[in-house]
Amino acid sequence: MLDVRGLRKVYEGSGRRVEAVRDLTFTVDAGELVCLVGPSGCGKTTLLKCMGGLLAPTGGEVLLEGQRVTGPPPGMAFVFQEYGRSLFPWMRVGENVELPLKQKKLSKAHRRELVRDALDSVGLEDAVGAYPWQLSGGMQQRVAIARALAYEPRVLLMDEPFAAVDAQTRADLEDLVRRLWRERGITILFVTHDIDEAVYLGERVLVLSASPTVVQEQLKVDLPEARDQLNTRVSPRFAELRTHVYEQIQAAKRGGPVTTSEAVKKSDVPPAH
């Protein structure tokens, strides 16, 4: 579904040259939920913007279903971290969700049907007439997710979407993403700085190195598909996986060698590309 090949991004300006992403190569299969973690400032958002066609890479390429991404592709949707800036405060919830659909050649009735279905999927069917500023932060992010769902994307890119909400709301939203992923079969690439969140959500975790960024490790998460906040997070396997990812990120910060613990070796861990 997604193929990142030798992606490189260099920022230049005011006499400075910063290599943010050096050589990123990885794939995401159709219907997969992959989480991306790495040290702070390692270029996770830069990578996601290049993948979404919002930023032109300096080198390499991103392919969506075999087609090179040169701008925002029609089969992809983006959920940003700052929901307060991605929703229009003067538009009601239903209008915010419907807005991207207006570029599609759909009847008004069909657009409204997609809006209702998307809001129902995130538990906000009764908020269609409210303004974003009348909702809590968690509810606003649900609106942003509903807007992406209404667009009927094949791929959903999520850039630390729960970083600004409280812990309880975050747990609810994590379970929402897992449920929507199972029900709709969308391919999801989820960027997060939270190691526990990456292990809880993902079927696979990509660990990025410090900047300039490469893929340091690809870790298969062999937890059961049915997960819940109470039991999954206290399981021994969850602890082993999150400890391993933490060790990888600390090693990336040091720029030193990375070793794989025996506990994690028992899992089918694909090598880094």
Steps between C-alpha positions, in 0.01 A plus 500: 500500500773748603859477384763744628826476304817679605308803626718799578413851613737794538387841622701797370469869578673795666836343428411182686461147371327242720470137392179390674450162333794317347391169346164354600384181336203291616163369385152489650268223383134551416285486813797525736518725809859615542629732772806721460710604800839659546697756699362852521594701192580196286278613213181299556273785392726583204473138387121499531465828307715359219287185495179707488623714213509811718878536476728424205790268590857590408564148380333161475130442449173391657269266310132449574372183333790526255439864410752765598370756750560853369213672683219405738361178347123447478518166684667642810382702802699678772415551868714770658611541860352849543128440454430857612676628189372239255129561570328820387342660811235690298372176343276253678624146556306360204635772271858432611463130427331564165749761373757264334214311330405806298792444265360158415218467248244379750138596545409706804297206636800266465727749673259530792478121523880474523508774764235325711677165472839648595364690800310191614822297477677733743201536735409858406178451306323754723768771458442569130358845568750609765803722446847355573562751778195362684665156525776362719847441357440126469171558320664746262760239409218253438355754256837514323505119479142498371595749230776265387266198507230676298753548223517118472879478485694183435790639705479707818804693625482609864757742643506470882124558504450438873795695639285792617227308687490362854594140582145366534388658172815373334423142603146532359632640171759224470225240528297697246784480248540126553126448452479714186805324356340158552157606373608698193823328399682830450879501475624720786842653561494649852781727621539530877763592758329272756665156509214332686252638247707368209514148644132501599374623163733357241530170323853613426721774646760685295773646718679796344854608580603846614520767230607466220249221507511142379288199598680349796271200555169350392333312782204268459253540789384147576225598744147362448290693249231555767656751740369698793649764725472295821636160402730566204710763674572279803591189298863381520534508122391864485765586759769315304414675174473851645829452688670393178368801307612729783849347488510555124410868532755557777765331284398725210553808716849377592580400145642177638450131418158342538450156649184292498393348832441126513132554588437692184712265288238232564266706282515514124687829471563613140842662442526872433516604135 
